[in-house]
Amino acid sequence: MFKNSLKKFGIFIAASIVIFVILSFVINQNIIDQYGTRIIILICINVILALSVNLILGFTGQFTIGHSAFMAIGAYASAMLTIKLNLPFIIALLGGGIIAGLIGFIIGVPTLKLKGDYLAITTLGFCQIVVVIIQNIPQIGGAQGLTGIPPKTTFAWTFFAMIITILVIYNIVHSSQGRAMISVREDEIAAEAMGINTTKYKIMAFVIGSFIAGVAGGLYSHYMMYIEPTTFNFLKSVDFITYVVLGGIGSIPGCIVSTAVLTYLPEGLRGFGDLRMVIYPILLIVIMILNAKGMSPSKLLKRKTRGGDKNATA
């Protein structure tokens, strides 16, 4: 089993390096213009955020609508660390992630005792509180937004941050702690009866997800060079939940595919003008219907893998 895991790890790293080299080449040779590069970078950032939500929603079963608040905390914290203290970019990213994780712990301890709709409403309220607080702090730009953020984020930073996030989430899910998180999602009462400290694992997932969202926020702020509070309202969290649900709750590959597709769609439909506001929702409805019929990215990937295994056996 260890050899199999090591083999999968090697294949994943090799494939990641090949993809990075190819994308770097086409970007550097201007085969993909700046607009296309922007979409690729935003896809990488959104994948990081979607995976952090998937850890909480998909693997632990905790319905949160306030995840964009941790993205905002990380974005503002890391931006201020580079603007005011002129810290190295990596330190600023980690600092923003740590601050988001700490606040995630403070918020998670009381709120994660709630379940279902109550937890969703509480996290929604927290998200709105964060937005209002940021709007009323002039030292960080207030309602007008924060400017002067140095452009530190590059394709390489976002790509490898995404790869590290995938590896971290994968290893967490396939560890004993990950299996405990999944047991909480499947049946919290049964998990408690088996002696699993459900609150501990819910908080663990929530804090890790908050940290990852904070790092993604730092990447976002240092790429956009300007951020404003309304960017991080609860509608942003709804986007992340949509990526997770359409990709298949609890599926890492499905989450990546759906995030890439749904991030590109609004940009790809710009040529249709105002009609894109009609086409995009229709496509979402069609995708959701296909998802309900068992045609989500995660299920299709599983079928393809199983089909390949059968052909190999034959």
C-alpha positions as CSV (number, residue, x, y, z in Angstrom):
1,M,0.0,0.0,0.0
2,F,2.9,2.3,0.8
3,K,4.5,1.6,-2.6
4,N,1.2,2.3,-4.3
5,S,0.8,5.6,-2.5
6,L,4.4,6.5,-3.3
7,K,3.8,5.7,-7.0
8,K,0.6,7.9,-7.1
9,F,2.6,10.7,-5.4
10,G,5.4,10.4,-8.0
11,I,2.9,10.4,-10.9
12,F,1.1,13.5,-9.5
13,I,4.3,15.4,-9.0
14,A,5.6,14.5,-12.5
15,A,2.3,15.5,-14.1
16,S,2.2,18.8,-12.2
17,I,5.7,19.7,-13.3
18,V,4.9,18.9,-16.9
19,I,1.7,21.0,-16.8
20,F,3.6,23.9,-15.1
21,V,6.4,23.8,-17.8
22,I,3.9,23.8,-20.6
23,L,1.8,26.6,-19.2
24,S,4.9,28.6,-18.3
25,F,6.1,28.2,-21.8
26,V,2.9,29.3,-23.5
27,I,2.6,32.3,-21.1
28,N,6.2,33.4,-21.6
29,Q,5.9,33.1,-25.3
30,N,2.7,35.2,-25.3
31,I,0.8,32.3,-26.9
32,I,-1.6,33.0,-24.0
33,D,-2.2,36.7,-23.6
34,Q,-2.4,38.6,-20.3
35,Y,-6.2,38.1,-20.1
36,G,-5.8,34.4,-20.5
37,T,-3.0,34.3,-17.9
38,R,-5.3,36.2,-15.5
39,I,-8.0,33.5,-15.9
40,I,-5.5,30.8,-15.2
41,I,-4.2,32.5,-12.1
42,L,-7.8,33.0,-10.8
43,I,-8.6,29.4,-11.5
44,C,-5.6,28.3,-9.3
45,I,-6.7,30.7,-6.5
46,N,-10.4,29.5,-6.7
47,V,-9.3,25.8,-6.7
48,I,-7.4,26.5,-3.4
49,L,-10.5,28.2,-1.9
50,A,-12.9,25.5,-3.2
51,L,-10.7,22.7,-1.7
52,S,-10.6,24.5,1.6
53,V,-14.5,24.6,1.6
54,N,-14.6,21.0,0.5
55,L,-12.6,20.0,3.6
56,I,-15.3,21.6,5.8
57,L,-18.4,20.9,3.8
58,G,-17.5,17.8,1.7
59,F,-15.5,15.8,4.2
60,T,-16.8,17.0,7.6
61,G,-20.3,17.8,6.6
62,Q,-20.4,21.3,8.1
63,F,-22.5,23.7,6.1
64,T,-20.7,27.1,6.2
65,I,-21.7,30.2,4.2
66,G,-19.0,32.5,5.6
67,H,-15.8,31.1,4.1
68,S,-15.1,34.3,2.1
69,A,-14.6,36.1,5.5
70,F,-11.4,34.1,6.0
71,M,-10.3,34.9,2.5
72,A,-10.9,38.6,3.4
73,I,-8.9,38.3,6.6
74,G,-6.0,36.7,4.9
75,A,-6.2,39.2,2.0
76,Y,-6.1,42.3,4.2
77,A,-3.6,40.9,6.8
78,S,-1.0,39.8,4.2
79,A,-1.4,43.0,2.3
80,M,-0.8,45.1,5.4
81,L,2.2,42.9,6.3
82,T,3.8,43.7,2.9
83,I,2.7,47.4,2.8
84,K,3.5,48.4,6.4
85,L,6.3,46.0,7.4
86,N,7.7,45.2,4.0
87,L,7.9,41.5,4.9
88,P,8.9,38.9,2.3
89,F,5.9,37.6,0.3
90,I,6.0,34.1,1.7
91,I,6.0,35.4,5.3
92,A,3.1,37.7,4.5
93,L,1.1,34.8,3.0
94,L,1.7,32.6,6.0
95,G,1.0,35.4,8.3
96,G,-2.4,36.1,6.7
97,G,-3.2,32.4,6.8
98,I,-2.2,32.1,10.4
99,I,-4.4,35.1,11.4
100,A,-7.3,33.6,9.4
101,G,-6.7,30.3,11.1
102,L,-6.7,31.8,14.6
103,I,-9.9,33.7,14.0
104,G,-11.3,30.5,12.5
105,F,-10.5,28.7,15.8
106,I,-12.0,31.5,17.9
107,I,-15.2,31.5,15.8
108,G,-15.3,27.7,15.4
109,V,-15.2,26.7,19.1
110,P,-18.7,28.2,19.9
111,T,-20.3,27.9,16.4
112,L,-19.4,24.3,15.5
113,K,-21.5,23.1,18.3
114,L,-24.4,24.1,16.1
115,K,-25.7,22.0,13.2
116,G,-27.3,22.4,9.8
117,D,-29.2,25.6,9.2
118,Y,-28.1,27.1,12.5
119,L,-24.5,26.8,11.6
120,A,-25.1,28.2,8.1
121,I,-26.9,31.3,9.5
122,T,-24.2,31.8,12.1
123,T,-21.3,31.7,9.6
124,L,-23.3,34.0,7.3
125,G,-23.6,36.5,10.1
126,F,-19.9,36.3,10.8
127,C,-19.1,37.0,7.1
128,Q,-21.3,40.1,7.1
129,I,-19.7,41.3,10.4
130,V,-16.2,41.0,8.9
131,V,-17.2,43.0,5.9
132,V,-18.8,45.7,8.0
133,I,-15.8,45.9,10.3
134,I,-13.4,46.2,7.4
135,Q,-15.6,49.0,5.9
136,N,-15.2,51.0,9.1
137,I,-11.5,50.8,9.6
138,P,-9.9,53.7,7.6
139,Q,-6.4,52.4,8.3
140,I,-6.9,49.6,5.9
141,G,-8.9,51.5,3.3
142,G,-12.3,51.4,4.8
143,A,-15.3,51.2,2.4
144,Q,-13.1,52.7,-0.4
145,G,-10.8,49.7,-0.5
146,L,-7.1,49.1,0.0
147,T,-4.7,50.3,-2.7
148,G,-1.0,50.2,-3.1
149,I,-0.6,46.4,-2.7
150,P,2.6,45.3,-4.3
151,P,2.2,42.8,-7.2
152,K,3.9,39.8,-5.8
153,T,1.6,37.0,-7.0
154,T,2.7,35.2,-10.2
155,F,1.5,32.2,-12.0
156,A,4.2,30.1,-10.4
157,W,3.1,31.2,-6.9
158,T,-0.5,30.3,-7.5
159,F,0.2,27.1,-9.3
160,F,2.5,25.6,-6.7
161,A,0.3,26.9,-3.9
162,M,-2.6,25.0,-5.5
163,I,-0.5,21.8,-5.8
164,I,0.6,22.0,-2.2
165,T,-3.1,22.5,-1.2
166,I,-4.1,19.4,-3.1
167,L,-1.4,17.3,-1.5
168,V,-2.3,18.6,2.0
169,I,-6.0,18.0,1.6
170,Y,-5.4,14.6,0.1
171,N,-3.1,13.5,2.9
172,I,-5.5,14.8,5.5
173,V,-8.5,13.0,4.0
174,H,-6.5,9.7,3.8
175,S,-5.2,9.9,7.3
176,S,-6.8,8.6,10.5
177,Q,-7.9,12.2,11.3
178,G,-9.5,12.4,7.8
179,R,-11.4,9.2,8.3
180,A,-12.7,10.6,11.6
181,M,-13.8,13.7,9.8
182,I,-15.7,11.6,7.2
183,S,-17.3,9.6,10.0
184,V,-18.7,12.9,11.4
185,R,-20.2,13.7,8.0
186,E,-21.8,10.3,7.6
187,D,-23.3,10.0,11.1
188,E,-22.2,12.3,13.9
189,I,-24.2,10.4,16.5
190,A,-22.7,7.1,15.5
191,A,-19.2,8.7,15.5
192,E,-19.7,10.0,19.0
193,A,-20.9,6.5,20.1
194,M,-17.6,5.1,18.7
195,G,-15.6,7.4,21.0
196,I,-14.7,10.0,18.3
197,N,-14.4,13.6,19.6
198,T,-16.6,15.1,16.9
199,T,-16.2,18.7,18.0
200,K,-12.4,18.3,17.9
201,Y,-12.4,17.1,14.3
202,K,-14.9,19.7,13.2
203,I,-12.8,22.5,14.7
204,M,-9.6,20.9,13.1
205,A,-11.2,20.9,9.6
206,F,-12.5,24.4,10.2
207,V,-9.2,25.9,11.3
208,I,-7.2,24.2,8.4
209,G,-9.8,25.4,5.9
210,S,-9.6,28.9,7.3
211,F,-5.8,28.9,7.1
212,I,-5.9,27.8,3.5
213,A,-8.5,30.4,2.6
214,G,-6.4,33.1,4.3
215,V,-3.4,32.1,2.1
216,A,-5.6,32.2,-1.0
217,G,-6.8,35.6,0.1
218,G,-3.2,36.8,0.3
219,L,-2.5,35.5,-3.2
220,Y,-5.6,37.2,-4.5
221,S,-4.8,40.6,-2.9
222,H,-1.2,40.6,-4.2
223,Y,-2.4,39.8,-7.7
224,M,-5.3,42.3,-7.9
225,M,-3.3,45.0,-6.1
226,Y,-6.6,46.5,-4.9
227,I,-9.2,45.0,-2.7
228,E,-12.5,46.2,-1.3
229,P,-14.8,44.7,1.4
230,T,-17.8,44.0,-0.7
231,T,-15.7,41.6,-2.8
232,F,-15.7,39.2,0.1
233,N,-19.4,39.2,0.9
234,F,-21.4,36.0,1.4
235,L,-22.1,35.7,-2.4
236,K,-18.4,34.9,-2.8
237,S,-18.9,32.0,-0.3
238,V,-21.8,30.8,-2.4
239,D,-19.5,30.6,-5.4
240,F,-17.2,28.3,-3.5
241,I,-20.1,26.1,-2.4
242,T,-21.3,25.9,-6.0
243,Y,-17.8,24.7,-7.1
244,V,-17.9,22.0,-4.5
245,V,-21.4,20.8,-5.0
246,L,-21.2,20.7,-8.8
247,G,-17.9,18.9,-8.7
248,G,-19.2,16.3,-6.3
249,I,-19.2,16.8,-2.5
250,G,-16.1,15.2,-1.0
251,S,-14.3,14.8,-4.4
252,I,-11.0,16.4,-4.9
253,P,-10.7,15.8,-8.7
254,G,-14.3,16.8,-9.3
255,C,-13.9,20.0,-7.2
256,I,-10.8,21.0,-9.3
257,V,-12.6,20.3,-12.6
258,S,-15.8,22.2,-11.7
259,T,-13.9,25.2,-10.3
260,A,-11.9,25.5,-13.5
261,V,-15.0,25.3,-15.7
262,L,-17.1,27.7,-13.6
263,T,-14.3,30.2,-13.3
264,Y,-13.8,30.2,-17.0
265,L,-17.4,30.3,-18.1
266,P,-18.3,33.9,-17.1
267,E,-15.1,35.1,-18.9
268,G,-15.7,32.9,-21.9
269,L,-19.3,34.1,-22.3
270,R,-18.3,37.8,-22.3
271,G,-18.5,37.8,-26.1
272,F,-22.3,37.3,-25.8
273,G,-22.7,40.7,-24.0
274,D,-25.7,40.9,-21.6
275,L,-26.9,37.5,-22.8
276,R,-24.2,35.9,-20.7
277,M,-26.3,36.8,-17.6
278,V,-28.9,34.4,-19.0
279,I,-26.7,31.8,-20.5
280,Y,-24.6,31.3,-17.4
281,P,-27.5,30.4,-15.0
282,I,-29.0,28.1,-17.7
283,L,-25.7,26.3,-17.9
284,L,-25.6,26.0,-14.1
285,I,-29.1,24.5,-14.1
286,V,-28.1,22.0,-16.9
287,I,-24.9,21.0,-15.0
288,M,-26.9,20.6,-11.8
289,I,-29.5,18.3,-13.6
290,L,-26.6,16.2,-15.0
291,N,-25.1,16.1,-11.5
292,A,-28.3,14.8,-10.1
293,K,-28.4,12.1,-12.8
294,G,-24.9,10.8,-11.8
295,M,-22.9,12.8,-14.4
296,S,-20.9,15.0,-12.0
297,P,-17.1,15.3,-12.8
298,S,-16.2,13.1,-9.8
299,K,-18.6,10.2,-10.8
300,L,-17.5,10.4,-14.5
301,L,-13.8,10.3,-13.4
302,K,-14.6,7.2,-11.2
303,R,-16.4,5.5,-14.1
304,K,-13.5,6.2,-16.5
305,T,-11.0,4.8,-13.9
306,R,-13.0,1.7,-13.4
307,G,-13.4,1.2,-17.1
308,G,-9.7,1.5,-17.6
309,D,-9.0,-1.0,-14.8
310,K,-11.4,-3.5,-16.4
311,N,-9.8,-3.1,-19.8
312,A,-6.4,-3.6,-18.3
313,T,-7.6,-6.7,-16.5
314,A,-9.1,-8.1,-19.7
